Amino acid sequence: MDALAAVLTRHFGASVVAGTGERANHAARRARELLRERMEQDPGLDELARLCGADRFQLTRAFRKAYGLPPHAYLVQLRLAAARRRLAAGETPAEVAAAVGFADQSHLGRWFRRAFGLTPAAYRAKCTNVPQTGWAPGAEDAPRQQESPTMPETFTTKVALIVRDDLAIWQRLNVTAFLSTGIASSAPEAIGEPYEDAAGRRYSRMLGQPMLVFSATRAQLQGTHRAALERGLEAAVYVGAMFSTGNDEANRAVFRAENPEDLDLVGLAIRGDRKQVDKAVKGLALHK
């Protein structure tokens, strides 16, 4: 009888644990969906937990385990990504702050500078060539004398390029080159000034921060891709079928035909908060 009791305890105990874990995972997924749907509404943790059928402590633990951030930090990342898109389209910082859920322009400015190293107005001007005019004394986004619209020396963001380890050399070079353009196009605020030699000849602008190149297996690439999406990082992708195409339209067509849950990734580039990028590439080796 004792032996039977022990077997039953192990069996049903494991079932309870498994059930609890699945409920926690479901709550985390549901919370992420709600944060995306209600980004501009500022849903509180208690309300979020109620809608997900969990208490606030269970939800926070499950969410951090699944996505690497607590719910509020994830919400801030969503808002910052939306703010960048709107600023790049020419909207003013005040309009953007109201649209994406920040309390006011000052609130947006504090978070934006912390994440990207420049003010929302400077980012907007760099993306759209709109001059920074109309500054009032003490305004949140007023440019400081020592501030530059380019990225600071100590970067708050990080760029990582991951290339599959079974590619031929020409393929690795091709993938790295294409992925670099994807990152540059999504981060116009990180582009430096034109180069000029001693004779006065000018050359193209380039990304103004370092890029680290990693090597990975197919499984590692897919894992890093999932981690990047969960953390809201900017991403550029390259799949195997793109080696056989000859133009951008064909590239996009073959990519659209891929199974989104099982992409044949041969390369991935990501950019975002340096801590989140570090977590996404954790365990990968630098390319040799």
Summary of the structure (lengths in Angstrom):
residues: 288
radius of gyration: 22.6
end to end distance: 61.0
largest distance: 92.6
contacts: 854
relative contact order: 0.10
helix: 56%
strand: 13%
